[in-house]
Amino acid sequence: MGAACAAVLAVLTATPAPAQPPAPAPARAQAPDPARAQVPAGAKARGTGSAAHAPAWALKDTGAPAVRFRGLAAVDRDTAWVAGTRGTVLRTTDGGASWRDVSPPGAADLQFRDVEAFDARHAVVLAIGEGEASRVYRTADGGATWTESFRNTDARAFYDCLTFFDRRHGLAVSDPVDGRFRILSTGDGGRSWTVLPDAGMPPALPGEAGFAASGQCLVPAGPRDVWLATGGAARARVLHSADRGRTWTATDAPIPAGDPARGVFALAFRDRAHGLAVGGDYRADQSSPSAAATTGDAGRTWRPAGTPPPAYRSGVAWLPHSRTAALAVGPTGTDLTTDAGRTWRPLDTGSYDTVDCAPDRGCWAAGEQGRVARLEK
């Protein structure tokens, strides 16, 4: 663990966060959509739920209060991309002090739920929905121009998440078509896409699907391994592929299931063996016991957290260069683990849908009402 990350964790674990007033209940599907927001220079405001001088989320004013950002890509402490409702894509290169609206033209009716960025200029975004609402766009000039590289033409398909192993090789996943999850593959950085054969995909359970909640239902570790989180069926499952999506195995996860609103919503792997899963029931009036689990064998088996987060969580990320620390986020707050997911404790009460950390220890979170924050001392 790096010295800076160690210092952050020392303060984070020193004292519990004081109680905060409950956050407003977020919209469950799409934030209200008044006129498209303009994006002026941002003003920084402290997040909630931290002791004085302790590391905490620092809110960054995106100037887009009508947008819900479920897509997030942390490039470093200065550069991040967010993607959300009303076809909105924003980018910062100054640590969130200002944001540039780089939304693809003509996309205002789309919902972007995932963004994968390689640097300040190159990014790929996924729009979700039935049929042609599911699309992929790519930029190589910081969002000044975009190319639509994929548009779904199968009315039965609904793409949920996007991920990349490296700058060239990536996958996207659709809910089951003909009884199996559909995998889309690229080998040229998102310029072109091919639907992979489904012979190596196990049959989906009745009602099983992915959740387009945080861009983290499909995540890689290393050059070939990738995991897919599912829910909506009698059992929540995690599927694993060791060959970039051509063949898969499925394992049950000890996270609430048995309802279309329950399951595994997000995954994070710090290497090909050690992973975290979070989820639960996204409905505000439903409890989510056992909303987190861990694996130490590449997802062959999962164990429930001894002390899970207190409510549904939709996003999770390992702190960079740490083998034991991670953050989980959801509409009712952020939780921290310092023992690799066995126990979690509240860190913040602000509403966030997704979280991502960069190798230089820059951690970002995003969510409803234009909320974006960076973890700071």
ZAZALO-434523 format. One record per atom (N, C-alpha, C, O): residue in one letter; x, y, z. Coordinates in steps of 0.02 Angstrom, whole numbers, plus 50000, padded with zeros to 5 digits. Atoms other than C-alpha are relative to their C-alpha. Layout:
BEGIN
AXYZ
...
This chain:
BEGIN
M500434994050000
M500005000050000
M500445006250000
M500925006550039
G499624994050003
G500685017249955
G499935004250062
G499445003450099
A500014995949940
A501075030050090
A499395004450004
A499095005250057
A500584995549999
A499705041950037
A499364996250015
A498944998650054
C500595004049987
C498395028250035
C499984997750072
C499454997550103
A499975002149930
A498995022050204
A499795005650047
A499455004450096
A500194994349958
A498815039450277
A499255001249998
A498945002650050
V500724999250006
V497045040850210
V499644994850042
V499184996450079
L500345005249963
L496555024150283
L500095000750075
L499644999050113
A499894999149929
A497325028250451
A499495004950030
A499235003750084
V500504995149976
V496185043350468
V499304997249994
V498884998250038
L500675002650011
L494675034450395
L499804995250056
L499224994950075
T500175005049951
T494775020750524
T500115002250072
T500024998250118
A499854997649932
A495225031550674
A499385000850042
A499354998250098
T500614998849962
T493495037050728
T499404999249955
T499445000649895
P500605000650041
P491715033350670
P499745006849979
P499855011850013
A500294993850024
A490815046550569
A499405001850041
A499024997450061
P500584997949963
P489525056950662
P499374999049959
P499394998849897
A500635001050034
A487695054450621
A499835006249959
A499995011849977
Q500214994750044
Q486985064750479
Q499264999349985
Q498994993849991
P500705000650019
P485215068850426
P499944995549939
P500394995349897
P500085004550057
P484515056050303
P499985003749935
P499705009249931
A500014997050066
A484775059750120
A499304999449970
A498944994749986
P500665000550032
P483225063350014
P499954993649960
P500454991349931
A500105006150038
A482485047849934
A500115001449926
A499795005949899
P499864998650070
P483185046849756
P499484997049954
P499104992649974
A500435003050050
A482205043449599
A500284993149983
A500884992149984
R499785006850010
R482265024949557
R500204998449929
R500594993749918
A499835001650069
A482385025349370
A500355005749965
A500925005049943
Q499724994450036
Q482685042349294
Q499825006450036
Q499255007450055
A500134993749967
A482875059449373
A499535004349957
A499515003449897
P500424995550039
P481605072849323
P500405003549946
P500995005249957
D499644997350057
D482065080249156
D499715006749977
D499365007049927
P500164993550027
P481755098949143
P500495001749944
P500844997349919
A499574998150056
A482705108849011
A500724997950013
A500954997950070
R499325002549995
R484445102248976
R500455005050036
R500475010950019
A499594995649958
A485665109149104
A500625002349962
A500914998649924
Q499364997550023
Q487115120249055
Q500524998150052
Q500354996450109
V499475002349956
V488805116249133
V500515005550010
V501015005849974
P499514994849986
P489695131449206
P500574997250041
P500584991450059
A499455002149957
A491295130849305
A499734997950067
A499265000950093
G500275002949938
G491045120549463
G500285003450062
G500855005950062
A499774997749935
A491155126149643
A500034994050046
A499594989850045
K499905005849957
K491795113949773
K499635000950065
K499625006350094
A500335000149935
A490785109349927
A500164993650035
A500224988350003
R499845006049962
R491175097250065
R499424995250000
R498844997250001
G500515005149992
G490245080850072
G499814999550074
G500065003150116
T500235001049932
T489365074650228
T500304993750029
T500564989549993
G499845006249967
G489785061650356
G500724998950017
G500934993150022
S499305001049982
S491615064750402
S500175004450060
S499885009750069
A499754996049946
A492505070850555
A500445005549971
A500655005149914
A499594994450024
A493475087250543
A500684997649976
A501014993850010
H499355001450031
H494995085650429
H500084992749979
H500624990949955
A499955007050022
A494615067250393
A499874999649925
A499515003849898
P500165001050070
P494605060950214
P499254998949992
P498944995450031
A500715000550012
A492845062350143
A499855001849928
A500285004349893
W500214997950066
W491875064949984
W499955007649998
W499625010650040
A500064992850011
A492075082849922
A499595000949936
A499814999049882
L500444999150057
L490635087649808
L500305004849949
L500615009849967
K499764995950055
K491085094949638
K499385002149959
K499024997949933
D500604997550032
D489755105949559
D500034998949924
D500425002149889
T500025001350071
T489345099049387
T499555004849963
T499595005349901
G500474995550033
G487995111949352
G499454996349963
G499144999249919
A500495004150036
A486835097749296
A499534996650050
A499534990550053
P500415003149947
P485565095049438
P499444995649975
P499164991850014
A500545004150027
A484285086949321
A500254993249976
A499844989149953
V499715006150029
V485475072849272
V500204995150055
V500474997150106
R499755005249955
R485775056349361
R500574996449966
R500504993649912
F499395002950028
F487535049949332
F500134993150029
F500344992450086
R499865006949980
R487665030949341
R500634997449966
R500894992249986
G499385001950032
G489165029949224
G500575004450024
G500495010550028
L499434996349972
L490875035049293
L500644996649980
L500704990549985
A499335002650014
A492675032949237
A500515004750031
A500575010550010
A499474996249968
A494085039049349
A500664998749965
A500934993249968
V499365000750034
V495645042149245
V500575001350049
V501064997650051
D499534998349948
D496625050549385
D499675005250045
D499075006550039
R500304995149954
R496385063649521
R499755006349964
R499305009749990
D500214994050037
D496195077349390
D499464998549948
D499045002749935
T500425001550058
T495255068449251
T499494994650016
T499664989350041
A500535004949993
A493575059649260
A499455001549949
A499365007249928
W500574999650045
W492095056249145
W499394997550037
W499444992750076
V500635002649974
V490275054349198
V499494999949944
V499515004049898
A500515000850051
A488795048649094
A499334998550033
A499304994950083
G500645000849967
G486945049149132
G499405001149956
G499425000149896
T500634999050033
T485165053249087
T500045005949951
T500525009849952
R500044994850051
R484645064848944
R500615000049954
R500815005349929
G499445000650046
G486115058348842
G500615004150020
G500985006349977
T499494995449975
T487325068048952
T500674996650014
T500694991450047
V499315002049984
V489215065448957
V500385006350019
V500405011149980
L499584994549977
L490325077249058
L500704997550011
L500824991650024
R499295001749988
R492215077749076
R500325005750038
R500205011650024
T499584995149965
T493375086549198
T500734998149992
T500904992249990
T499285001150002
T495255088549182
T500365004150053
T500975004550053
D499704995949948
D495525099849333
D499734998050070
D499635002250113
G500215002549934
G494935088849477
G499295001750019
G499125001550078
G500694998549986
G493115093749461
G499855007450011
G499285009150024
A500124992949993
A493345112649474
A499565002649944
A499165007249954
S500434998350055
S492525114049303
S499854993749960
S500234988949960
W500225005750040
W491575102249189
W499815002349930
W499525007649922
R500174998550069
R491385102049001
R499464995149977
R499544989049984
D500525004250029
D489785095548922
D500244997549932
D500295001449885
V499755003150062
V490425083548789
V499514994749974
V499724989849944
S500515004950019
S488785074448757
S499974999049925
S500045003849887
P500075001250072
P488595066048588
P499395003749973
P498875003850005
P500574996450028
P487475076448474
P499434995249983
P499544989549962
G500595004050018
G485705070048449
G499854994350047
G499454989950031
A500095005649953
A485775058848603
A499575001850060
A499564998050109
A500354997549941
A484645068648720
A499474995250026
A499294995550085
D500525004749978
D483335054748725
D500304993550028
D499924989150049
L499685006249977
L484615041448777
L500195000450073
L500275005850101
Q499745000549932
Q485125035448949
Q500684996649998
Q500734990649983
F499335002949995
F486995032948966
F500094997250071
F500025000850120
R499925003249936
R487335020549105
R500714997550013
R500864995250068
D499315002349990
D489175016249079
D500465004149955
D500285005949899
V499474996850039
V490755025149021
V500664996950020
V500804996050079
E499335002649989
E492495017849003
E500485004949965
E500435006049905
A499544995150027
A493905030548979
A500724997650008
A500904994950060
F499305002049998
F495725027148938
F500465005850019
F501005004750046
D499634994049983
D496325045048961
D499535005949990
D498925004949987
A500434994150007
A495695062948940
A499695000649931
A499245004749922
R500244999350068
R495375060448754
R499604994049975
R499154994849934
H500305006050026
H494825042548727
H499514996950050
H499694995550107
A500515002849957
A493195035748798
A499474996549957
A499384998049898
V500555003750031
V491765023848756
V499415000250048
V499504998950108
V500594999649957
V489985026048822
V499464995349974
V499414994049914
L500545004650016
L488505014148827
L499335003050019
L499235005250076
A500704998249986
A486675019148812
A499604993650007
A499714988849971
I500385006149985
I485435006548882
I499285000749977
I499045006249965
G500705000250017
G483685001348835
G499844994549950
G500294991249924
E500225005250046
E482664989748727
E500155002049927
E500115007949910
G499914998950071
G483074987948543
G500535005349985
G501085005150013
E499514995150023
E483915002948462
E500205005150053
E500655009150040
A499774995649946
A484025012448627
A500674997950027
A501035002150055
S499345002449980
S485545001648666
S500505001749946
S500474999149890
R499504997750049
R487025010048580
R500685000950033
R500725001750094
V499334998549977
V488895012448596
V500285005749958
V500235005749897
Y499674994450033
Y489805028648555
Y500735000250023
Y500904998150078
R499284999649986
R491685031748547
R500265006849981
R500065009649931
T499664993750016
T492745047548553
T500754999150007
T500994995450049
A499275000049996
A494605050248521
A500275007050007
A500875008150001
D499784993149995
D494645069148546
D499675003650060
D499495009550056
G500274997149939
G493965071948721
G499265001749997
G499025005850037
G500714998750006
G492145071848666
G499825005549951
G499235007249944
A500154994950051
A492305085348532
A499594997049944
A499145000249917
T500385003750049
T491665072348409
T499904992950025
T500324990350062
W500155006949981
W490865055148432
W499824996049938
W499564998749889
T500215004750052
T490625040048321
T499554994750032
T499744991550081
E500435005449977
E489155028348348
E500274993549970
E500244992549910
S499685006050025
S490015011448335
S499574993750007
S499744988549979
F500465005849995
F488564999948383
F499305002650015
F499215006950058
R500704998849984
R486675000948379
R499654993249998
R499664989749947
N500345006449995
N485674985948437
N499384999949956
N498975004449958
T500575000650045
T484414980048308
T499544994250019
T499064992749984
D500415005549976
D483694965348407
D499555002550055
D499795004450108
A500474997349951
A482124970648500
A500004996150065
A499764998650116
R499985004049939
R482414956648625
R500605001650045
R500624999650103
A499394998649963
A484114963148680
A499955006650038
A499615011350016
F499984994049957
F484424976048818
F500685000050032
F500814996150078
Y499315000049976
Y486244980348852
Y500055003950065
Y499755009250073
D499974997449931
D486714984149033
D500675003250018
D500685008550049
C499344997949976
C488594986249055
C500534999049946
C500444995249899
L499454999850047
L490224988948964
L500654999650040
L500695002350095
T499365000149966
T492024984949012
T500564998749950
T500454996249896
F499415001150042
F493784984448940
F500554996650040
F500674998250098
F499415003249970
F495264973048977
F500625004449991
F501065004650034
D499454995550018
D496464985448894
D499725005149951
D499125005749944
R500244994850045
R496374999348766
R499674997349937
R499335001049902
R500275002950061
R495864987348628
R499424995250013
R498924995449977
H500475005549991
H494874972848700
H499485001650053
H499645003350110
G500534998649954
G493184975248780
G499384995849986
G499334992649934
L500635003750005
L491464967548808
L499425004450023
L499515009050063
A500624997349974
A489674973148832
A499524994150009
A499574989149974
V500455005549986
V488274962348902
V499275002349994
V499095007750016
S500724999050005
S486424961348861
S499644995050045
S499904989550058
D500445004849967
D485034953348963
D499894994149954
D500014994649893
P500065006150040
P484644935648904
P499575000849937
P499045003949938
V500365000750063
V484104932848724
V500004992549983
V500524989449981
D500065007250011
D483454915448684
D500284996050059
D500584990750049
G499835003849940
G483814910248863
G500725000550023
G500924996850068
R499314999249979
R485634915848876
R500215007349995
R499985011049951
F499734993350004
F486554931948914
F500385000849934
F500724996249911
R499674998750064
R487194939948754
R500625004450013
R500585009350049
I499374996549991
I489004945948746
I500225003149934
I500254999849882
L499744996250056
L489634959348627
L500745001250011
L500955002750066
S499274999749992
S491514960048593
S500315004949951
S500085005549894
T499604995850044
T492744972648522
T500744998450010
T500964996850065
G499285000949997
G494594970548481
G500385005949973
G500985005649964
D499684994050028
D494924987948413
D499815006350038
D499725011650008
G500134994149959
G494534999548557
G499295002749995
G499185008550011
G500694997850004
G492665000348525
G499815002749931
G499255005349923
R500184997650067
R492745005048340
R499504995449966
R499094997849927
S500475004850028
S491804989148293
S499844994750052
S500244993550098
W500255004749951
W490814975948388
W499714993849966
W499434994249912
T500255006350025
T490354957648362
T499644996350056
T499904995950112
V500355004249951
V489064946948453
V500354993250002
V500434989949951
L499655006349992
L489974931748523
L499504994249998
L498934995050018
P500435006049996
P489274914048503
P499804998650072
P500194999950118
D500235001149931
D488244909048655
D500064992850022
D499784990950074
A499945007149982
A488704890548657
A500344999050067
A500214994150102
G499645000749937
G489854893448806
G499685003550058
G499975003850112
M500354996449947
M488574903348907
M499494995450032
M499074992549997
P500515004149967
P487564893749039
P499305002949989
P499235008949979
P500684997450006
P485674895049024
P499845004950057
P500055003950114
A500224995349950
A484924909849114
A499434997050042
A499054992850017
L500565002049958
L483744906849260
L499385003949980
L499435009349951
P500624996250014
P481914911949240
P500025006950034
P500115007350095
G500014993349973
G481834930849263
G500695003150010
G500735008950031
E499324997649986
E483734932849272
E500195005549951
E500035005249892
A499784994450040
A484494949049208
A500585003550034
A500765001850090
G499504995849970
G485874961649238
G499695006650021
G499145008349999
F500254993549977
F485664978449326
F500435005649971
F501045005849984
A499644994350028
A486144994249231
A499995005750050
A499725011150036
A500064995349944
A486365003549396
A500625004150011
A500585009650039
S499384996649983
S488195008449404
S500574998849950
S501135001049961
G499475001850047
G489145001849254
G500484994850027
G501044994150002
Q499555004849968
Q489854988149366
Q499714993050004
Q499904989050047
C500265006950001
C488844972649323
C500444995549957
C500344989549955
L499525003750040
L490254967349205
L500695003050012
L500815008749993
V499354997249980
V492044969249269
V500564995049985
V500464989049991
P499445004450014
P493764962349220
P500535000250055
P500505004450100
A499384999749961
A495394958349308
A500534996649958
A500484990649943
G499495002850043
G496944955949203
G499784999749928
G499275002749910
P500124999750072
P496984952449016
P499434995649974
P499234996549916
R500485004750028
R495664938649003
R499404998650045
R498874996550020
D500535001849953
D494594936449160
D499475005550005
D499645011450007
V500554995249994
V492884944649174
V499434996750037
V499324990650032
W500555002549960
W491394942849290
W499365003949985
W499395009949971
L500664997150014
L489524946249264
L499554998950060
L499474993350084
A500465000249943
A488314950349406
A499284999549976
A499105002849927
T500705000750021
T486494945149395
T499525000550059
T499725000150117
G500534999949950
G484854946549487
G499334998849966
G499314996849908
G500665000750028
G482984945949462
G499714993050001
G499124992149987
A500225007050000
A482884926949480
A499944997450071
A500015001250119
A500065003149934
A482634914849623
A500665000350038
A500665000750099
R499334999649970
R484514915449654
R500405005449965
R500375006149904
A499514995450029
A485784929349629
A500624996149980
A500834991550016
R499415003750023
R487284923449530
R500545004749976
R500425010549960
V499434996750033
V489014928649471
V500284995149950
V500454989449967
L499725004150053
L489624921849305
L500715002249987
L500875008149991
H499294998650010
H491484920549266
H500234997149933
H500054991549915
S499675002350060
S492434919249102
S500755001250006
S500965006550028
A499274999350000
A494314916249088
A500275000749930
A500885000649920
D499774999550069
D494374918348898
D499655005749963
D499455005049906
R500294993950029
R493664935748867
R499294999049974
R499105001549921
G500715000450013
G491854930448865
G499764994549954
G499184994549935
R500225005350045
R491824914948756
R499694994150037
R499214991150013
T500305005349959
T491474902148893
T499935002650072
T500335006650095
W500174997349934
W490704905049065
W499814994450048
W499584989050028
T500275004249946
T490354896449231
T499595004550046
T499725010550051
A500454996249958
A489004901949353
A500024997550072
A500044991450083
T499995001749929
T489024902349544
T499475004250036
T499395010150022
D500494996349959
D487654907149667
D500375004750047
D500905003250072
A499734995049953
A487994922649772
A499515000950058
A498905001250047
P500434999449941
P487324924749951
P499755007150011
P499875010150063
I500284993249998
I486454941349914
I499254999449986
I499054995149946
P500735000650008
P484554944349922
P499794999149928
P500035002749883
A500255001550066
A483634937249772
A499264998450005
A498944999950055
G500695002049999
G481924930449726
G499515005349981
G498915004549993
D500444994550021
D481224946849656
D500365003849945
D500985004249946
P499674996250054
P481544957349499
P500425005950025
P500865008349989
A499634994349974
A482224971349612
A500614997950041
A500955002350068
R499465002449956
R483504960449702
R500544996249961
R500404993249910
G499455003850028
G485194953249661
G500665003450011
G500735007950052
V499334996949998
V487034957449636
V499995005849949
V499865004849890
F500024994150042
F487164975049567
F500705002149976
F500765005249923
A499334997750019
A489054977949563
A500534995250026
A500454992050078
L499435004149983
L490704968749568
L500645004149996
L500675009149960
A499334997050006
A492524973749596
A500504994550016
A500434991050066
F499465004849989
F494084962849582
F500665003750003
F500815007749958
R499354996949996
R495794968449642
R500544995949965
R501084998549950
D499595004550041
D496604953549554
D499534994449977
D498934994849990
R500465005050028
R495934937949469
R499724995350052
R499294991250036
A500265004449948
A495604929249636
A499525003550048
A499015000750067
H500354996749945
H494944942249758
H499505005149975
H499685010049943
G500534995750024
G493274950449726
G499495001750053
G499444998450105
L500554997749957
L491834959749808
L499375000449959
L499395001949899
A500664999450031
A489984959249767
A499545003950047
A499555002650107
V500494996349960
V488654971449827
V499345000349962
V499324999549901
G500664999650031
G486794973349795
G499465000450052
G499505004450098
G500575000049955
G485174969549884
G499365001449962
G499274999049906
D500644998250029
D483444976649848
D499995007649991
D500035011350039
Y499924992850013
Y483464993749763
Y499405004150022
Y499445010350022
R500594996249979
R481714998549824
R500115003150069
R500344999750115
A499864996349939
A481805011749960
A499644997350060
A499884998050117
D500395002449943
D480475003450067
D500154992850017
D499804989850059
Q499825007049987
Q481314986350067
Q500704999750031
Q501165003250010
S499345000949969
S482754980850179
S500444995649956
S500194991949914
S499525003950039
S484324972950108
S500514996850046
S501104998850046
P499515003649959
P485124961250234
P500484996149955
P500304994149900
S499505003950037
S486704952350176
S500115002849930
S500114999149881
A499944996650064
A486984965050039
A500725000249974
A500865004249929
A499315000250024
A488844961050016
A500294993050009
A500094989350055
A499685006549996
A489924945749986
A500715000649973
A500885005549940
T499305000150021
T491744941149953
T500184993349969
T499864988249983
T499715006150027
T492724928449852
T500755000550002
T501045005949995
G499275000350002
G494534922949863
G500244994949950
G500844993349948
D499815005250048
D494494909949724
D499715001449930
D499464996949896
A500214997950067
A494024919749568
A499254999249989
A499024998949932
G500725000450007
G492174918249604
G499714993049999
G499124992249987
R500275006849997
R492034899449618
R499544999150061
R499054995450059
T500435000049941
T491324902149793
T499965007150027
T500425011150018
W500114993449971
W490614917449882
W499774999250072
W499384994750089
R500205000149930
R490434921050068
R499675006650018
R499905011949996
P500324993749981
P489244933750144
P500445003950048
P500815001050088
A499634995849953
A490024948550235
A499744998950071
A499144998250081
G500215000849931
G490014946350424
G499605006050025
G499105005250060
T500374993849986
T489474964450444
T499915003649934
T500365007249913
P500094996950066
P488724970250279
P499815007350005
P499675009750060
P500284993249999
P488244987950229
P499284999850025
P498944994750020
P500665000149969
P486614993150313
P499425000249951
P498854999549971
A500544999350049
A485634995050150
A500274998149931
A500864996649923
Y499835001450070
Y485624991749963
Y500595004349977
Y500625010349991
R499434996550029
R487254996449876
R500064998149926
R499994992349907
S499995000950073
S487444998749688
S500695000549969
S500774998749911
G499324999350027
G489315002349668
G500524998050051
G500414998650111
V499465002149955
V490944995849740
V500675000849964
V500714999849904
A499334999250029
A492804999349712
A500534998850054
A500455001150110
W499425000749957
W494444993949791
W500385006650002
W500445010049951
L499554994349997
L495535008149855
L500664998049967
L500904992449979
P499395001850037
P497095008649745
P500574997950045
P500685000850098
H499395002449966
H498634999049802
H499854997450070
H500304997250112
S500185003049936
S497694991449949
S499734993049989
S499364991849941
R500265006850004
R497354973049977
R499394999050044
R499074993750042
T500535001049951
T496034976150110
T499475005450001
T498945004350030
A500464994449993
A495144992950087
A499605001049936
A499865000549881
A500444998850056
A493654996549976
A499425004450023
A499285005050082
L500584995849988
L492145008049962
L499404997149964
L499464994549909
A500635001950031
A490325003649927
A499535005950006
A499515009350058
V500454994250001
V489025016749879
V499304997949980
V499194992849948
G500705000950018
G487145017949862
G499615006250016
G499905011150039
P500414994049989
P485695030149877
P499995002550072
P499855008350084
T500024997949930
T485815030350067
T500695001050031
T500745002550091
G499354998549970
G487695032050089
G500574995949972
G500504991949926
T499385003450018
T489475025850073
T500254996150060
T500194998350117
D499725004249947
D490275011750173
D500724998349983
D500914998049924
L499295001650007
L492105007250201
L500134993250031
L499884991650084
T499725006049971
T492914990350227
T500765000750003
T501065003349956
T499275000249995
T494704988450288
T500254992950011
T500834991850027
D499815007049993
D494694969450298
D499754995949940
D499524990249948
A500145003450064
A494364964850116
A499284997749994
A499134992649963
G500715001350010
G492474965150130
G499664995850052
G499074994450047
R500325004049948
R492194954750285
R499545004250044
R499015001950065
T500424995549962
T491514969650381
T500005006949967
T500505009049938
W500084993450029
W490874986650325
W499745004850054
W499375002750098
R500274995049955
R490545002850420
R499835006349962
R500175008049913
P500214993950036
P489655018850368
P500555005349999
P500915006250048
L499514994750009
L490745032850302
L499675006749984
L499935012050004
D500314994050026
D489535045450225
D499274998549986
D499104992849970
T500725001150011
T487645047850205
T499765002949934
T499165002649921
G500214997250064
G487635056250034
G499794994749951
G500024988949956
S500265004750050
S486745048049888
S500464999649939
S500595004549906
Y499595001450059
Y487875040149755
Y499804993349970
Y499594988850007
D500175006250035
D487555026649625
D500624995949980
D500584989849974
T499415003550026
T489325022449569
T500635003150028
T500645008950048
V499364997949973
V491135023749625
V500564996949959
V500504991349936
D499445002550038
D492805021849537
D500645003250025
D500645009050044
C499354997549976
C494635023749587
C500534999049947
C500554993849912
A499455000250049
A496155027449478
A500644997850033
A500704998050094
P499375002449971
P497915020549500
P500375005250042
P500745003450087
D499664994949960
D498535037449568
D499635001750064
D499755006950095
R500394999349938
R497315035349714
R499455005349995
R499195007650046
G500574995550009
G496015047049640
G499364996149998
G499234992449951
C500645003549996
C494315040349694
C499435005049990
C499425010450019
W500574995850018
W492695047649624
W499364996150012
W499354990050010
A500675002849995
A490835044649653
A499515004449963
A499645010449956
A500504996150037
A489295050049555
A499314997150012
A499244991350031
G500685002349989
G487415049049567
G499475004949978
G499565008449928
E500594996150019
E485745057949563
E500125007550009
E500595009750042
Q500004992749993
Q485415076649547
Q500695003149983
Q500905008050014
G499364997450022
G487085079449459
G500574999250049
G501085002650041
R499495000649948
R488095073749610
R500624996349975
R500574990849949
V499355003250011
V489935070149581
V500465002350056
V500455008250075
A499554998249945
A491245069749718
A500674996449991
A500714991349957
R499345003249998
R493095065749743
R500204999150072
R500075003350114
L499775001249932
L493845057949898
L500615004250014
L501115003949979
E499464995449983
E494945070849983
E500115000150074
E499704997950114
K499844999249929
K495815074350147
K499655006150027
K499735007750087
